[in-house]
Amino acid sequence: MTLAENLFENLRLELRRGCLTLAVLAQLRQERYGYTLRKALADDGLVIDESTLYPLLRRLETQGLLASQWREEEKRNKRFYRLTPEGEQIFAQLLQEWHSINASIQQTINTTVNPTL
């Protein structure tokens, strides 16, 4: 891998990290277990490895944003996750912040590409 490719990959991962948190919170407005969460994210174009997803879920649960519960489904124990009321509130705030940042970045891009705008 060239230096430029390595740099791009590191920056891409940094950019994705925060976006994945927002996407996971959005998906967990509806209760899901790990596999269905990964599938829903992948269906939306956000492929996430188990080695990234499960530590993220544990961290969000430790922070009080998620609650989980073990249940048997299809003769297997599965851990279901959902947003807590605090998680709902934080998600709404992060979503508002994301929209604001996105609009600012889009404005910056448009201004630098077309300075007459």
N, C-alpha and C positions, 0 to 999 in steps of 0.2 A: 504494500500500500504506500502510495506516495505521501509526501508531507502534506500536500494540499488535500488529498483524500482523507487523511487522518484528521486533519484540522476540521474539515467539513463534518466528518462523522461525530467528532466530539461536540461540535456546536449543535448539530442536529439532535443528539441525545439530550443535551442541555435544554433545548427548546421543547422537546417532547415531554420531558419530566413534569413540568408544571401543567402542561396540557392534559396529560394522562390523569392527574389528580382530579381535575375538573370533569373530565369525561367519566371517570369512575363514580364520582359523586352524582353526576347526572343520571347514570344508569341505575344507581342504587336508590333512586326515588321509588323504584319498584323492587321488591325483594327478589334477590337472585342468589344462587350459589356460584362458586368460582367458575365452573365450566361454562355455565350459561352467561355469566358476565363476560368472560373472555370471548365467547362466540359473538355476543351482541356488539362488543367493541370492535372485533375483527370485521363483522358485517358492515360496520360504519367506517371501515378503513383504518382502524387503530389496532394493529396487531400488537399484542403484549405477551411476553413470555411469562410462564408461571413464576419463574425466579424473580420477576419484577412485580407481578401482580400481588402475590400473597404477602410479601413484606409491606407493600403499600397498604393492603387491607388491614394488616395488624397495626400499622402505624396510625391509620385513620381511626381504628377502633380505640387504641390507646388514647388518642386525642379526644375521644368522646363524640366523634362525628358519625360513627357507625355502631350498630349493635349487631351481634351475631347470635345464632342459635343452631345447635345441632339437632337435626331431625332425620328420621329414616324415610327415605323415598326410594321406590323401586328396589327395595331390599338392601339399600346401601345407606350408611350414615353420611349426610351431607351438611355442610355448614352454610347456612343461609345468612346473608348480610342485608341490611337495610339502613337507610339514614335515620339518625336520631332526630328529635326536634331541633337540637343544636346544629346537627349536620345540615338540616334543611335551611336553617338561617344562614349558616356559613356558605352553603352552596349558592343561595340567592345573592349574597354579597360578592362572592367570587365571580359569579356569572356577570353581575353588573360591572365589576372591575375589568373582566375580560373583554366585555363589549366596549368599554371606554378605551382600553389599551389598543384593541383591534382598530377602532376608529382612528385613534391618533396615529398608529403606524400606517394605516391606509392613507391618511392625509399626508403624512411625511413622504411616503412612496410616490403618491400622485404629484406632490409639489416638486420633488426632485427629478421625476421623470418628465413632467410637463410644468416647468416653472411658471407658465402663464396662468395656471389654474388658481 
